[in-house]
């Protein structure tokens, strides 16, 4: 009877169902880590956004929302960063760049928290936090 149970295709289906209910969030976490590492290395956020584009659309809806959130975080941060860098000449750019860094960190932490809770980040479409 043990042989029949071990050869049953049902056993393989149960394992695959368990795996599909627990999507792999490793790449999304790696992207958030790459974004945070860009404060030290500078270029890792570019690698992160490329990975986000590659993995977008390949998971459940809540995980795809994370990739969308990461892509938006990159592009919005880049636009703000360029504008605030230009404003450095008007002295107001420095505090704005600090605020941008805080915004970027908050979005990454918010994303990490959502991944741990297996849910999409709230307000994906916002330009704020």
C-alpha positions as CSV (number, residue, x, y, z in Angstrom):
1,X,0.0,0.0,0.0
2,X,2.9,2.4,0.6
3,X,4.1,1.8,-2.9
4,X,0.8,2.9,-4.3
5,X,0.8,6.0,-2.3
6,X,4.3,7.0,-3.2
7,X,3.7,6.4,-6.9
8,X,0.4,8.3,-6.9
9,X,0.4,11.3,-9.2
10,X,-1.7,13.0,-6.5
11,X,1.3,13.4,-4.3
12,X,3.2,15.3,-7.0
13,X,0.1,17.6,-7.5
14,X,-0.1,18.4,-3.9
15,X,3.5,19.5,-3.8
16,X,3.1,21.6,-6.9
17,X,0.0,23.3,-5.5
18,X,1.9,24.2,-2.4
19,X,4.7,25.7,-4.4
20,X,2.2,27.7,-6.6
21,X,0.5,29.1,-3.5
22,X,3.8,30.3,-2.2
23,X,5.4,32.4,-5.0
24,X,9.0,33.1,-4.9
25,X,9.6,36.6,-3.6
26,X,13.4,36.4,-3.7
27,X,13.8,38.5,-6.8
28,X,11.5,41.3,-5.6
29,X,13.5,41.4,-2.3
30,X,16.8,41.5,-4.2
31,X,15.5,44.4,-6.2
32,X,14.6,46.4,-3.1
33,X,18.1,45.5,-1.7
34,X,19.7,46.7,-4.9
35,X,17.8,50.0,-4.7
36,X,19.1,50.5,-1.1
37,X,22.6,49.5,-2.1
38,X,22.5,52.2,-4.7
39,X,23.2,54.7,-1.9
40,X,26.6,53.2,-1.6
41,X,27.4,51.9,-5.1
42,X,25.3,54.2,-7.2
43,X,24.5,51.9,-10.2
44,X,22.7,49.0,-8.5
45,X,19.3,50.6,-8.9
46,X,19.7,50.3,-12.7
47,X,20.3,46.6,-12.3
48,X,17.2,46.4,-10.1
49,X,14.9,48.1,-12.5
50,X,16.0,45.8,-15.3
51,X,15.3,42.8,-13.2
52,X,11.9,44.3,-12.3
53,X,11.0,44.6,-16.0
54,X,12.1,41.1,-16.7
55,X,10.0,39.6,-13.8
56,X,7.0,41.8,-14.3
57,X,3.9,39.7,-15.3
58,X,5.4,36.4,-14.2
59,X,3.7,36.0,-10.8
60,X,0.5,36.5,-9.0
61,X,-1.1,39.9,-9.1
62,X,0.1,41.1,-5.7
63,X,3.7,40.2,-6.7
64,X,3.4,41.9,-10.1
65,X,2.2,45.0,-8.2
66,X,5.6,45.0,-6.4
67,X,7.5,44.9,-9.6
68,X,5.3,47.8,-10.9
69,X,5.9,49.7,-7.7
70,X,9.7,49.1,-8.0
71,X,9.7,50.3,-11.6
72,X,7.7,53.5,-10.7
73,X,10.0,54.1,-7.7
74,X,13.1,54.0,-10.0
75,X,11.6,56.3,-12.7
76,X,10.0,58.8,-10.3
77,X,13.2,58.9,-8.2
78,X,15.3,59.5,-11.4
79,X,13.1,62.3,-12.5
80,X,13.1,64.0,-9.1
81,X,16.8,63.4,-8.8
82,X,17.6,65.1,-12.0
83,X,15.3,68.1,-11.2
84,X,16.7,68.4,-7.6
85,X,20.3,68.1,-8.9
86,X,19.7,71.1,-11.2
87,X,18.3,73.0,-8.2
88,X,21.5,72.5,-6.3
89,X,22.7,75.7,-8.0
90,X,19.7,77.5,-6.4
91,X,20.7,76.1,-2.9
92,X,17.3,74.5,-2.4
93,X,18.4,71.3,-4.2
94,X,20.4,69.9,-1.3
95,X,17.4,69.6,1.2
96,X,15.3,68.3,-1.7
97,X,17.8,65.6,-2.5
98,X,17.8,64.6,1.2
99,X,14.0,64.4,1.1
100,X,14.3,62.3,-2.0
101,X,16.6,59.9,-0.2
102,X,14.2,59.6,2.6
103,X,11.3,59.0,0.2
104,X,13.3,56.3,-1.6
105,X,14.2,54.5,1.6
106,X,10.5,54.6,2.8
107,X,9.3,53.1,-0.4
108,X,11.8,50.3,-0.2
109,X,11.0,49.5,3.4
110,X,7.3,49.7,2.6
111,X,7.9,47.2,-0.3
112,X,9.9,44.9,2.0
113,X,7.1,44.9,4.5
114,X,4.5,44.1,1.9
115,X,6.5,41.2,0.5
116,X,6.8,39.7,4.0
117,X,3.1,40.0,4.4
118,X,2.5,38.5,0.9
119,X,0.4,41.5,-0.2
120,X,0.8,44.3,-2.8
121,X,2.1,47.7,-1.6
122,X,-0.6,50.2,-0.9
123,X,-1.0,53.2,-3.3
124,X,1.1,51.8,-6.1
125,X,0.1,54.6,-8.4
126,X,1.1,57.5,-6.1
127,X,4.1,59.7,-6.6
128,X,4.4,60.2,-2.9
129,X,4.9,57.5,-0.3
